[in-house]
Amino acid sequence: MKRLVLLLLVLLDLGQAHGLLHRVPLRRHPSLRKKLRARGQLSEFWKSQNLDMIQFTETCTMDQSANEPLINYLDMEYFGTISIGSPPQNFTVIFDTGSSNLWVPSVYCTSSACKTHTRFYPSQSNTYSMVGSQFSIQYGTGSLSGIIGADQVSVEGLTVVGQRFGESVTEPGQTFVDAEFDGILGLGYPSLAVGGVTPVFDNMMAQNLVDVPMFSVYMSSDPEGGAGSELIFGGYDHSHFSGSLNWVPVTKQGYWQIALDAIQVGGTVMFCSQGCQAIVDTGTSLITGPPDKIKQLQEAIGAQPMDGEYAVECVNLNVMPDVTFTINGVPYTLQPTAYTLLDFVDGMQFCSSGFQGLDIQPPAGPLWILGISLIERWK
């Protein structure tokens, strides 16, 4: 865990983390993927959404800022609480570095997913103002759409005034019905935001709410709800890591995009031998890459197709190879217990691969996604 947390910290602006730290507790819940698998509904979900996770090749392009690979959110496990309006209305959200918009369900939403989540009532807020412009985010399984409003948004004592956010009126199919979160708070760059909306953290900086223009994330693998996990605005906590930080330049300001030096499997460089690009994403527990490369990686770790995804024999973990991502000259090694996901189906252990094919094609070539919350505790 001490090394995994650095994957996000390397993205932060260079500087010293002095000043007041604003801590947002994060709670860990079973991911939607785990819930569906435990109920024996996961393979049916893939079929109902016309998705085959073994051959998942949906193309997401960087110049279509409204395009989000929704499948990532099936694997999100860490959530926090924010409030919108005055008096405050509370929502459970994903703090997502892979997108830049804030959205929550609207009281006017009639989709099934909205009925199972907290909805925003603009008429109950004294500080709300209607912007009225429409927004739409295209996901792999449908589009989430609604209108833009503005209100104060509070995150653990930090209150942003005049924050524009999406009020979803339609949400795609059954995808969000069982999700543990109400909405998403994007932490990506403004260029990625739908509708030209200024992201929450950028407004925090503009309104001088943080002493240092920096945020960090610590995700604990504690089995009891990820105790101690937190998002920190205004710096980072030295107690969450050992050694020195590995500062890595952002190569493109949209997603938090960085350069990968190489990817080794079992000590042998298999991918990115000449370097490649990756984005760091708190909105997923997976590590994704070009489908053809991921297929080779699955074969190298001994993963086999099963029910629309890749699985490994739990008893083989001790002989499976390590996978190492080298970033700015520093190797980050994932052992098999870190890159596989442990579930229990009918009382039996089920181990699935934490790697998945996803075709994101910006002009410079395909991207890898480094999912920060790929953390499992094994006993």
Salt bridges, closest charged atoms under 4 A:
GLU44 OE2 - LYS47 NZ 3.79
ASP75 OD1 - ARG33 NE 2.58
GLU77 OE1 - ARG28 NE 3.11
GLU77 OE2 - LYS34 NZ 3.59
ASP178 OD2 - ARG39 NH2 2.65
GLU180 OE2 - LYS35 NZ 3.41
GLU230 OE2 - ARG23 NH1 2.61
GLU230 OE2 - HIS240 NE2 2.69
ASP237 OD2 - ARG23 NH1 3.02
ASP237 OD2 - HIS240 NE2 3.94
GLU309 OE1 - ARG33 NH1 2.66
GLU309 OE2 - ARG37 NH2 2.70
ASP343 OD1 - LYS34 NZ 3.99
ASP343 OD2 - ARG37 NH1 1.80
GLU376 OE2 - ARG28 NH2 3.50
GLU376 OE2 - LYS34 NZ 3.42
